[in-house]
Each structure stands twice: as structure tokens, then as C-alpha cells.
Amino acid sequence: MSTENPLKNPFLNALPDLAKLRETVWRELANATGDTNQPWFLGSFGSLGESSPEIRTLVLRRVEVGSRSLIWHSDVRSPKFSQLERAGETSVHFWTPTHRVQLVVRGESQTLSSGELVDQEWKSSQLTSRRAYLGKMPPGAKADAMTVNFPTEFETRPPTDAESQAGKENFGVISTVVQEMDLLILRQTGNVRAMYRWNDHDLANQQWEETWICP
Ligand SMILES: Cc1cc2nc3c(=O)[nH]c(=O)nc-3n(C[C@H](O)[C@H](O)[C@H](O)COP(=O)(O)O)c2cc1C
């Protein structure tokens, strides 16, 4: 259900202050992690395929506001992982039906298959989620018959921590540094749209450049 009540809608509440609106975006992104009830828990993640843009749903795992980074989990054997290794340009789309707000972020993604961050993300991952990394075949590979692509015993119970460790070598992290945020707020009185660009040309004065644009 939509709400036009500014008290219940943090985006409307921030208008017309662009800086306050930007802080709201980052707070809502951070609040969405770990909470399946939050619409921004899921993003439509776009990467550059060989001949067309490719999108898929990913769980937003963590947000590092200071470094403007969005953290995602992926099988290192998946097409998206190699696409991002080839070209890091990324777009992510989020939509909040309750607040009627669309956020499109653009940025540069880095893929990580080992190291401290990968270890930390693996540790924080759920045992049921780790089943996805226990498949013999890479995601997207042709299968002879219907398959969950993990050992069948884990269809009815999660792996133990020890059993899940075999999947660690297939587990990777995608870290997207946000360079641009395009925020569209739908309102009965008229829609409004804000654009934020991270200015990294002037190293001594890195900051968000923000402006209203026509919706
Ligand atoms: C609700 C939902 C959440 C998903 N979360 C993830 C995720 O966090 N990481 C992931 O790699 N795939 C996730 N997937 C699967 C991807 O959308 C995609 O099908 C898979 O990663 C293969 O993508 P690729 O072939 O483009 O590499 C999710 C799918 C759905 C429907």
C-alpha cells in the first residue's frame, strides 16, 4: 500500500533537501540488508554481457556507506562473475512499492574470490545459502535432467558447517562502488527526481554533486 504521509515515508520527509534525501537513500539501503521484508533487500543487478545488457536478482548483503560500496555474493563460476571480471560497469535497480520510490545506481564492480572480505562474508552466510556453492556444475551449465545442483541430502536439511566448506572455493564476493544515483519519487502531486554523481576528478575535494532533474 502506498503512503503519501511524509511522516511514514522517509523520502517525502526529506524533500526538498537533496543532502537529506541522499542520506535517506544510504540509510534505507543499509536497513535493507538482512531483512527480507525490505524491498531494497533485493536488487536487479545489471552487467555488460557479450552482446546485450544482462540483469538478475541479487540479495544486497551489506552496505559500506563510507566507501559507497554495495556487497553481493556470487558463485565465482557464474557468467556474471566473469562478465564483471571483463568489465566492471554495473547498474542496479531498486523499487520500493510502499514508498513508491525507484533507485537506479551505477558504479564499478570488483570481483573477489579470496581474501579477508571473502572469508568474512562466507562466515556471515547462512548454511542453507551455502548449498548453492556445493554444485558440481557451474550456474547456467546444461543439465541432463531437472537438478538442484547440490548433493541431494541437503534438499531436506542444511549442510553442517563442515559439510558446507567444500563450497567455499566456489564462493565469491562482488563489491560495487557507487558513482551515480538516480532517484525517482512518485507523488500524487507530481513526481520528482534527483541525480547524485560522485565527483572524483578533484582528488582534494571528493564529494557528491547533487541536482534535481526533470522526472
Ligand atoms: C530472490 C532471488 C535472490 C537471489 N539472490 C542471489 C544472490 O544473492 N547471489 C547470486 O549469485 N544469485 C542470486 N539469485 C540468482 C540470480 O538471480 C541468477 O539467476 C544467478 O546468480 C545466475 O546469474 P548469472 O547467470 O547472470 O550469473 C537470486 C535469485 C532470486 C530470484
The ligand as an SDF file (V2000), in Angstrom:
LIG
                    3D

 31 33  0  0  0  0  0  0  0  0999 V2000
   15.1150  -13.6520   -4.8690 C   0  0  0  0  0  0  0  0  0  0  0  0
   16.3960  -14.0800   -5.5310 C   0  0  0  0  0  0  0  0  0  0  0  0
   17.5910  -13.8520   -4.8860 C   0  0  0  0  0  0  0  0  0  0  0  0
   18.7910  -14.2260   -5.4940 C   0  0  0  0  0  0  0  0  0  0  0  0
   19.9700  -13.9550   -4.8460 N   0  0  0  0  0  0  0  0  0  0  0  0
   21.1400  -14.2700   -5.4440 C   0  0  0  0  0  0  0  0  0  0  0  0
   22.3830  -13.9060   -4.8340 C   0  0  0  0  0  0  0  0  0  0  0  0
   22.4330  -13.2930   -3.7670 O   0  0  0  0  0  0  0  0  0  0  0  0
   23.5310  -14.2530   -5.4780 N   0  0  0  0  0  0  0  0  0  0  0  0
   23.5130  -14.9010   -6.6840 C   0  0  0  0  0  0  0  0  0  0  0  0
   24.5950  -15.1650   -7.2230 O   0  0  0  0  0  0  0  0  0  0  0  0
   22.3570  -15.2530   -7.2900 N   0  0  0  0  0  0  0  0  0  0  0  0
   21.1740  -14.9480   -6.7100 C   0  0  0  0  0  0  0  0  0  0  0  0
   19.9920  -15.2640   -7.3140 N   0  0  0  0  0  0  0  0  0  0  0  0
   20.0370  -15.9770   -8.6090 C   0  0  0  0  0  0  0  0  0  0  0  0
   20.3880  -14.9760   -9.7290 C   0  0  0  0  0  0  0  0  0  0  0  0
   19.2660  -14.1330   -9.9710 O   0  0  0  0  0  0  0  0  0  0  0  0
   20.8360  -15.6540  -11.0200 C   0  0  0  0  0  0  0  0  0  0  0  0
   19.8170  -16.4870  -11.5190 O   0  0  0  0  0  0  0  0  0  0  0  0
   22.1100  -16.4660  -10.8210 C   0  0  0  0  0  0  0  0  0  0  0  0
   23.0050  -15.8160   -9.9700 O   0  0  0  0  0  0  0  0  0  0  0  0
   22.8110  -16.7140  -12.1570 C   0  0  0  0  0  0  0  0  0  0  0  0
   23.1230  -15.4540  -12.6960 O   0  0  0  0  0  0  0  0  0  0  0  0
   24.1020  -15.2630  -13.9500 P   0  0  0  0  0  0  0  0  0  0  0  0
   23.8330  -16.4350  -14.8660 O   0  0  0  0  0  0  0  0  0  0  0  0
   23.6760  -13.9770  -14.5500 O   0  0  0  0  0  0  0  0  0  0  0  0
   25.4930  -15.2360  -13.4400 O   0  0  0  0  0  0  0  0  0  0  0  0
   18.7890  -14.8820   -6.7580 C   0  0  0  0  0  0  0  0  0  0  0  0
   17.5740  -15.0780   -7.4050 C   0  0  0  0  0  0  0  0  0  0  0  0
   16.4080  -14.6920   -6.8040 C   0  0  0  0  0  0  0  0  0  0  0  0
   15.1140  -14.9400   -7.5540 C   0  0  0  0  0  0  0  0  0  0  0  0
  1  2  1  0
  2  3  1  0
  2 30  2  0
  3  4  2  0
  4  5  1  0
  4 28  1  0
  5  6  2  0
  6  7  1  0
  6 13  1  0
  7  8  2  0
  7  9  1  0
  9 10  1  0
 10 11  2  0
 10 12  1  0
 12 13  2  0
 13 14  1  0
 14 15  1  0
 14 28  1  0
 15 16  1  0
 16 17  1  0
 16 18  1  0
 18 19  1  0
 18 20  1  0
 20 21  1  0
 20 22  1  0
 22 23  1  0
 23 24  1  0
 24 25  2  0
 24 26  1  0
 24 27  1  0
 28 29  2  0
 29 30  1  0
 30 31  1  0
M  END
$$$$
